[in-house]
Amino acid sequence: MGGCPMGGYGWGAVQEAELIDAVQTALDNGINFFDTADTYGLGQSEITLGKALGDRRKEAVIATKFGVRVGNGKTFYDNSPEYIEQALDASLKRLGTDYIDLYQVHYRDGVTPISVVAETLERMKEAGKIRYYGLSNISMKDYEELAPYKGQFVSFQDEYSLACRKNESDMLDLSDKLSMTPLTWGSLGQGILTGKYDKTNVNFDSSDRRSRDIYVNFHGEKLLKNLEIVETMRPIAAAHNKSVAAVAIRFILDHIPDSVVLCGAKRPVQILSNAEGSDWKLGEEELNLLVKISE
């Protein structure tokens, strides 16, 4: 379960009670990995997740991120040891826990050497504050720098879905060469791959980031292409008695080995739809059809 909507900002209306129910529904349906970041809602996502997990904390794997700072009206990146320790303690407090399962570099700051970042995170691991650490928003251009740390950073995140396969080669190569687990965000194309939308109902108001042209999945030729992908998914979903979203999720799990699929959700019904993506496989012809239509 992706925690960006839990931040309460940029995804339209959200209700805390529904978010809490969604987390509980996730746990009840075999979804136990919760990914958030300290910058989602400027900490609100972590607060809501901690509240939602409550005494079920030990059933969950919590992944959060650091490295994005907001101050004086500006957003900037900071991977300094001092800030890592400060950010970690603040996340632990907001989440209401004394350890984080997976602590991730949200963005590199371009200044702090990866050796310093790794050394700091290793100290936090030895202190028992984190169990593992990973990266986000990297590519094969970072390979040479990261190669000496193979086995230390256990995972990496990037955008990937049937609507966005541009990172596929890098994800496969990084996973193979650095033995890191790939985590995919935007796995449902910000919702376009759920089958909920068509050309008549993608008019989001200004409170929803998807109204902006930068969210290409809902605009112009890209929207039309995505709707074509969705129409290809519908009969596959029907054949397996699954949701359209489940087909989008299953594609990633079957096409990117050992991947972890992150899907944002605001309501329990979305969790139930996403949960249908587990415990089955696409047929070879179905997989090939989806590869072709999404090229």
C-alpha positions as CSV (number, residue, x, y, z in Angstrom):
1,M,0.0,0.0,0.0
2,G,1.5,3.3,-1.1
3,G,1.1,6.1,1.4
4,C,1.2,9.3,-0.7
5,P,-2.6,9.8,-0.6
6,M,-2.4,9.5,3.2
7,G,-0.6,12.8,3.2
8,G,-4.0,14.4,2.5
9,Y,-2.6,16.6,-0.3
10,G,-2.8,16.4,-4.1
11,W,-5.1,13.4,-4.6
12,G,-8.5,15.0,-4.1
13,A,-10.6,14.5,-1.0
14,V,-9.4,12.0,1.6
15,Q,-11.0,11.0,4.9
16,E,-8.9,9.8,7.8
17,A,-11.4,7.3,8.9
18,E,-11.4,5.7,5.4
19,L,-7.6,5.7,5.3
20,I,-7.5,3.9,8.6
21,D,-10.0,1.4,7.4
22,A,-8.0,0.9,4.2
23,V,-4.9,0.0,6.3
24,Q,-6.8,-2.4,8.4
25,T,-8.4,-3.9,5.3
26,A,-4.9,-4.3,3.8
27,L,-3.6,-6.2,6.8
28,D,-6.7,-8.4,6.8
29,N,-6.2,-9.3,3.1
30,G,-2.5,-10.2,3.1
31,I,-1.1,-6.8,2.2
32,N,1.5,-6.0,4.9
33,F,4.0,-3.7,3.2
34,F,3.3,0.0,3.7
35,D,5.4,2.6,1.9
36,T,5.4,6.3,2.9
37,A,7.8,9.2,3.1
38,D,8.3,12.1,5.5
39,T,7.5,14.6,2.8
40,Y,4.0,13.1,2.0
41,G,1.7,15.8,3.5
42,L,4.8,17.1,5.4
43,G,4.6,14.2,7.8
44,Q,0.9,13.6,7.8
45,S,1.1,10.3,5.9
46,E,3.4,8.9,8.6
47,I,1.1,10.1,11.4
48,T,-2.0,8.6,9.8
49,L,-0.2,5.3,9.0
50,G,1.1,5.0,12.6
51,K,-2.4,5.7,14.0
52,A,-3.9,3.2,11.5
53,L,-1.5,0.4,12.4
54,G,-1.9,0.9,16.2
55,D,-1.3,-2.3,18.1
56,R,-1.0,-4.2,14.8
57,R,2.4,-2.6,14.2
58,K,4.3,-6.0,14.3
59,E,2.1,-7.3,11.5
60,A,3.4,-4.6,9.2
61,V,6.5,-3.9,7.2
62,I,7.0,-0.1,7.3
63,A,9.0,1.6,4.6
64,T,9.6,5.3,4.7
65,K,11.9,7.8,3.0
66,F,14.1,10.8,3.8
67,G,16.1,13.4,1.9
68,V,13.4,15.9,0.7
69,R,13.3,19.0,2.8
70,V,10.9,22.0,2.6
71,G,11.9,25.3,4.1
72,N,11.4,29.0,3.3
73,G,9.0,28.1,0.5
74,K,11.7,26.0,-1.2
75,T,12.0,22.2,-1.7
76,F,15.6,20.8,-1.6
77,Y,17.4,17.6,-1.1
78,D,19.6,16.8,1.9
79,N,21.4,13.5,2.6
80,S,23.8,14.8,5.2
81,P,24.4,12.6,8.3
82,E,23.1,15.2,10.6
83,Y,19.8,15.4,8.6
84,I,19.5,11.7,8.2
85,E,19.6,11.2,12.0
86,Q,17.2,14.2,12.5
87,A,14.8,12.9,9.9
88,L,14.8,9.3,11.2
89,D,14.0,10.3,14.8
90,A,11.2,12.5,13.5
91,S,9.7,9.7,11.4
92,L,9.9,7.2,14.3
93,K,8.0,9.7,16.4
94,R,5.3,10.3,13.8
95,L,4.9,6.6,13.1
96,G,4.7,5.8,16.8
97,T,7.3,3.0,16.5
98,D,10.9,2.4,17.7
99,Y,12.1,0.9,14.4
100,I,11.6,1.3,10.7
101,D,11.8,-1.9,8.5
102,L,13.1,-0.2,5.4
103,Y,14.6,3.3,5.4
104,Q,15.0,4.8,1.9
105,V,16.9,7.6,0.3
106,H,14.1,9.5,-1.5
107,Y,16.4,11.5,-3.7
108,R,20.2,11.9,-3.7
109,D,21.3,15.4,-2.9
110,G,24.2,15.5,-5.4
111,V,26.6,16.5,-2.7
112,T,26.8,13.9,0.0
113,P,29.0,10.9,-1.1
114,I,27.1,7.6,-1.2
115,S,29.8,6.2,1.2
116,V,28.8,8.7,3.9
117,V,25.1,7.9,3.3
118,A,25.8,4.2,3.6
119,E,28.0,4.6,6.7
120,T,25.3,6.7,8.4
121,L,22.5,4.3,7.6
122,E,24.7,1.4,8.8
123,R,25.1,3.1,12.2
124,M,21.3,3.6,12.4
125,K,20.9,-0.1,11.6
126,E,23.4,-1.1,14.3
127,A,21.5,1.2,16.8
128,G,18.3,-0.8,16.0
129,K,16.4,2.1,14.6
130,I,16.2,0.6,11.1
131,R,16.3,-3.0,9.8
132,Y,17.3,-2.4,6.2
133,Y,17.9,0.5,3.9
134,G,17.3,1.2,0.2
135,L,17.2,3.8,-2.6
136,S,14.7,5.6,-4.7
137,N,14.8,7.3,-8.1
138,I,18.1,5.9,-9.4
139,S,19.1,4.5,-12.8
140,M,21.9,2.6,-14.4
141,K,23.9,5.8,-14.7
142,D,24.4,5.4,-10.9
143,Y,25.7,1.8,-11.3
144,E,29.4,2.4,-11.0
145,E,29.0,4.5,-7.8
146,L,26.7,2.0,-6.2
147,A,28.5,-1.2,-7.2
148,P,30.8,-1.2,-4.1
149,Y,27.7,-1.3,-1.9
150,K,26.1,-4.3,-3.4
151,G,24.3,-6.2,-0.6
152,Q,24.0,-3.1,1.6
153,F,21.2,-1.2,-0.1
154,V,18.6,-4.0,-0.4
155,S,16.0,-2.3,-2.6
156,F,15.3,0.6,-5.0
157,Q,12.1,2.3,-6.2
158,D,11.2,3.8,-9.6
159,E,8.0,4.5,-11.6
160,Y,6.8,1.5,-13.5
161,S,3.5,0.3,-14.9
162,L,1.8,-0.7,-18.1
163,A,1.4,3.0,-18.7
164,C,5.1,3.8,-18.0
165,R,7.7,1.2,-19.1
166,K,10.5,3.6,-19.8
167,N,12.4,2.5,-16.7
168,E,12.1,-1.2,-17.4
169,S,15.6,-1.9,-18.7
170,D,17.2,0.0,-15.9
171,M,15.1,-1.7,-13.3
172,L,15.9,-5.2,-14.6
173,D,19.6,-4.4,-14.9
174,L,19.9,-2.8,-11.4
175,S,18.0,-5.6,-9.8
176,D,20.3,-8.2,-11.5
177,K,23.7,-6.4,-11.1
178,L,23.2,-5.0,-7.6
179,S,20.9,-7.7,-6.1
180,M,18.4,-5.2,-5.1
181,T,14.6,-5.8,-4.9
182,P,12.7,-3.5,-7.3
183,L,9.8,-1.6,-5.9
184,T,7.4,0.0,-8.4
185,W,5.5,3.2,-7.7
186,G,2.8,4.6,-10.0
187,S,1.9,0.9,-10.5
188,L,-1.6,1.8,-11.5
189,G,-0.6,4.8,-13.6
190,Q,-2.0,7.2,-10.9
191,G,-5.3,5.3,-11.3
192,I,-5.7,5.3,-15.0
193,L,-5.1,1.5,-15.1
194,T,-8.0,0.7,-12.7
195,G,-10.6,0.8,-15.5
196,K,-12.4,3.6,-13.6
197,Y,-11.8,6.3,-16.1
198,D,-12.7,7.1,-19.7
199,K,-12.5,10.3,-21.8
200,T,-15.6,11.8,-20.1
201,N,-14.5,11.6,-16.4
202,V,-10.9,12.7,-16.2
203,N,-11.7,16.3,-15.4
204,F,-10.0,16.6,-12.0
205,D,-10.3,19.8,-9.9
206,S,-7.3,21.8,-8.8
207,S,-7.0,19.9,-5.5
208,D,-5.9,16.8,-7.5
209,R,-2.4,16.8,-9.0
210,R,-3.7,14.7,-11.9
211,S,-5.3,17.9,-13.3
212,R,-1.9,19.2,-14.2
213,D,-0.3,18.4,-17.6
214,I,2.8,17.0,-16.0
215,Y,0.7,14.0,-15.0
216,V,0.7,12.8,-18.6
217,N,-1.3,9.6,-18.1
218,F,-4.6,11.7,-18.0
219,H,-3.9,14.1,-20.9
220,G,-3.8,14.1,-24.7
221,E,-2.4,11.2,-26.7
222,K,-1.1,9.5,-23.6
223,L,-4.6,9.3,-22.2
224,L,-5.9,7.7,-25.4
225,K,-3.0,5.2,-25.4
226,N,-3.7,4.3,-21.8
227,L,-7.4,3.8,-22.4
228,E,-6.5,1.4,-25.3
229,I,-4.3,-0.6,-22.8
230,V,-7.3,-0.7,-20.4
231,E,-9.6,-2.0,-23.1
232,T,-7.1,-4.8,-23.7
233,M,-7.0,-5.6,-20.0
234,R,-10.8,-5.8,-19.5
235,P,-11.3,-9.3,-21.2
236,I,-8.2,-10.6,-19.4
237,A,-9.7,-9.5,-16.1
238,A,-13.0,-11.0,-16.9
239,A,-11.4,-14.3,-17.9
240,H,-9.8,-14.6,-14.5
241,N,-12.7,-13.0,-12.6
242,K,-10.4,-10.3,-11.3
243,S,-10.5,-6.5,-11.3
244,V,-8.8,-4.5,-14.0
245,A,-6.4,-3.1,-11.4
246,A,-5.4,-6.7,-10.5
247,V,-4.3,-7.3,-14.1
248,A,-2.1,-4.2,-14.0
249,I,-0.6,-5.4,-10.8
250,R,-0.2,-9.0,-12.0
251,F,1.6,-7.8,-15.1
252,I,4.4,-6.2,-13.0
253,L,4.7,-9.2,-10.7
254,D,5.0,-11.5,-13.7
255,H,7.2,-9.3,-15.8
256,I,9.6,-7.9,-13.3
257,P,11.1,-10.7,-11.3
258,D,10.9,-10.5,-7.5
259,S,9.3,-7.1,-7.6
260,V,7.2,-5.4,-4.9
261,V,4.2,-3.5,-6.3
262,L,3.2,-0.2,-4.6
263,C,-0.3,1.0,-5.1
264,G,-1.7,4.1,-3.4
265,A,-5.2,3.8,-2.0
266,K,-7.7,6.0,-0.2
267,R,-10.5,3.6,0.5
268,P,-11.0,-0.1,1.6
269,V,-12.7,-0.9,-1.7
270,Q,-9.5,0.0,-3.6
271,I,-7.5,-2.2,-1.3
272,L,-9.8,-5.2,-2.0
273,S,-9.5,-4.6,-5.8
274,N,-5.7,-4.4,-5.5
275,A,-5.5,-7.5,-3.4
276,E,-6.9,-9.5,-6.3
277,G,-3.5,-9.1,-7.9
278,S,-2.0,-11.8,-5.8
279,D,-1.9,-15.6,-5.9
280,W,-2.4,-16.2,-9.7
281,K,-0.5,-15.7,-12.9
282,L,-1.1,-14.3,-16.4
283,G,-0.9,-16.7,-19.2
284,E,2.0,-16.4,-21.7
285,E,-0.3,-15.1,-24.4
286,E,-1.9,-12.6,-22.1
287,L,1.5,-11.4,-20.9
288,N,2.7,-11.0,-24.5
289,L,-0.4,-9.1,-25.5
290,L,0.1,-6.7,-22.7
291,V,3.7,-6.2,-23.5
292,K,2.8,-5.4,-27.1
293,I,0.0,-3.0,-26.4
294,S,2.1,-1.1,-23.8
295,E,5.1,-0.6,-26.0
